[in-house]
Amino acid sequence: MMPIYCATKAAMHSFSISLRHQLKNTPVKVFEVIPPTVDTELDKGTRAQRNVTCRGIPPSEVATATMKALSDNQYEYAVGQAQSLVEASRNNFDEQFNRMNH
């Protein structure tokens, strides 16, 4: 449905893993936060065109979850609904891909 968006998410994930590995013997920590749809202005114009009523979770919820992940040293953290999407994409890619694109 959104191949460029999905590709950039995958690239950020791969980059985070690579950077974390490269910096593992330094004091630098590399965190990856994976939010679900967030209620921001980013997609506001096209939401109406697509008749999408779900506006996503509040940015404050993502910020709170991010701060907790940082304090807990969770280097890869999926917020809310994104957790089930991440797990599904890694455990049953074909099913999740079909669900997202039909």
ZIMO-V842482 format. One record per residue. RES is the residue in one small letter. SS is DSSP state (h for helix, s for strand, l for the rest). NEAR is the number of other C-alpha atoms within 10 Angstrom. D_FIRST is the distance of its C-alpha to the first C-alpha in whole Angstrom. Layout:
# ZIMO-V842482
res,ss,near,d_first
RES,SS,NEAR,D_FIRST
RES,SS,NEAR,D_FIRST
This chain:
# ZIMO-V842482
res,ss,near,d_first
m,l,9,0
m,l,8,4
p,h,8,6
i,h,9,9
y,h,10,9
c,h,11,9
a,h,11,11
t,h,11,14
k,h,13,14
a,h,12,15
a,h,12,17
m,h,14,19
h,h,16,19
s,h,12,21
f,h,14,23
s,h,18,24
i,h,16,25
s,h,13,27
l,h,15,29
r,h,18,30
h,h,12,31
q,h,12,33
l,l,12,35
k,l,12,36
n,l,9,39
t,l,8,39
p,l,7,39
v,l,11,36
k,l,14,33
v,l,20,29
f,l,18,27
e,s,19,24
v,s,20,22
i,s,20,19
p,l,21,18
p,l,17,16
t,l,18,15
v,s,17,18
d,l,15,20
t,l,12,20
e,l,8,20
l,l,9,17
d,l,12,15
k,h,12,18
g,h,9,17
t,h,10,14
r,h,13,14
a,h,10,17
q,h,8,15
r,l,8,12
n,l,8,15
v,l,10,14
t,l,8,18
c,l,10,17
r,l,14,18
g,l,13,18
i,s,17,21
p,l,12,24
p,h,14,24
s,h,11,28
e,h,13,26
v,h,20,24
a,h,14,27
t,h,11,30
a,h,18,28
t,h,21,27
m,h,11,31
k,h,13,32
a,h,19,30
l,h,17,32
s,h,9,35
d,l,9,34
n,l,13,33
q,l,15,30
y,l,15,28
e,s,16,25
y,s,20,24
a,s,21,21
v,l,21,22
g,l,16,22
q,l,14,19
a,h,16,17
q,h,15,20
s,h,13,19
l,h,16,15
v,h,15,17
e,h,13,19
a,h,15,17
s,h,14,15
r,h,11,18
n,h,11,20
n,l,10,18
f,h,14,15
d,h,11,14
e,h,11,14
q,h,16,12
f,h,13,9
n,h,9,10
r,h,9,10
m,h,10,7
n,l,8,5
h,l,6,8
